[in-house]
């Protein structure tokens, strides 16, 4: 059966007339029932959603510009899926807790953390964190498509940015500005152009004025490129790093799942994976699982896994990493 939190979300989104959140909550419920083994019920729920999509009006019309600028998905990631340090996980939990109890904070004149900046190397869990926030809060997950946002025509990027923030205000969701340095680069850089300075100024203005119920998440691999004024506009800044030994161990166990051998040579695996990101380790595990399946093996042994880890290392070292 549905959890108490799912029921409350369905009721609240109905009375808020938030169709996007209601649909997200229903699909999250279908995913939950599927995990409980109630596949028939899950299919019936998804069928009802598909059947009513065309007749259900959206809170925000999905016009052509919206479709080009924002990719909207329903996610089911949970905090348990996020393999980061305990300190970082606790800070993500705090964001979730403040969001869930935001009305309690409002009574004391306080607001929850809604504008989050994620900083760290590629593949270390930044996008996954944004996805986990959406999954835990049962909100739609929307990614701002930066390649469609930034154009060469004067004034057009700022106009599109205004449209995005209008959507953020009108339709509650988790919004991810990935590769954020594309618009957040420091204004004083020699190679900067006047148009991008105007875009950054527009973003600073929009994010400062935003008082929506959405979560705004920006992610960057290059914090040194960001204008310092940006950091003051965010409620929290989370720093990501390559996984340590404990995170590598947890990531491998989670990723291999039922394919994990009970006798993996952890000392060798930890030593060889230490220079890889979360995403690269996950891909090495996936490669090992595929190889095991294709060679009719039921488990991934140490030799197979270390081979795939070595392949990942060699690929990046050969590119001068």
C-alpha positions, 0 to 999 in steps of 0.5 A: 500500500501507499506510504503515508508520505505519498498519500499526503503528497497526493492530497496536498497536490490535489488541493494546490491544483498542482497537476505536475506534482500530482502526476509525479506523486502518482508515478512514484506510487506506481514505482513503489508498488512495483518494487513491492511486487504488485506489478499488476497494480503498478501497470493499472496506475500507469495506464490511468495516468497515460489515459488521462494525460491528454485530457488533464490541463497543465498548470503551465502550458508546455509551449515550444519555448518550454520544450526547447529549454527544459527537459522534464522527467519523473525520477525514483532515486532515493537518498540510499542510492547516493554514495557520498560521505556521511557529512555530505549526505547529512547536508542533503538530508537537511535540505530535504528536512527543511523542505518538508517542514517549510511551513513550520519555519515560515511561522518563525519568519524563516525560509527553507534552503531552496537554492543550492550550488553543487561544486566538484569534478565530473561524475562525483554525484552532483546530478545524482543529488539533484535527482535524489532531491526530486525523488525524495520530495516526489517532485518533477525533475527538470534540467535546464538545457544550457546548450539551448539557453545560450545563444549568440544573439544579443538579449535572447539568452536573458529573455530565455532565462526570464522564461525559465524563472517564470516556469520555476515560479509557476510550476513546482519542481526541482530545477537543475542548471547543469554546467552552470559556469556557461552563464555564471562565469566571472564578469571581470574575465578578459575573454568575457563579452558584454552579452554574457555579463548581461546574462549573469547580471540577469541571473543574479537578479532573477535568483535573488527575486525568486520566492517560489516553492521550487528547488533551484540546483546549480552544478559546476565542475569549475568553481574557480570560473564562477563570479563571486557574487553568485555564491552569496545568492545560494542558500547552501554550497555543497562540495563533491570529491572523488570517492574515498575507500569507504565510498568505493566499497559501498558503490561497488556493492550497490552497483554489482548487487546480486552479481557481486562475488562474496570473495572480491579482493578489496585491497586491489579494487580500492587501490586501482579505483582510487583515481576514478569518479563515482560515475566511472566506477559505476560504469566499470561495474556495469561493464563487468556485469555485462561481460559476466552475462555474456559469458554465462557467469552468475557472479562478477569475480575480482579478476573481471572487475579489476580488468574493467577498472583498469580499462577505465584508468587506461582510457583516461590516462591515455588522454592525458588525465 
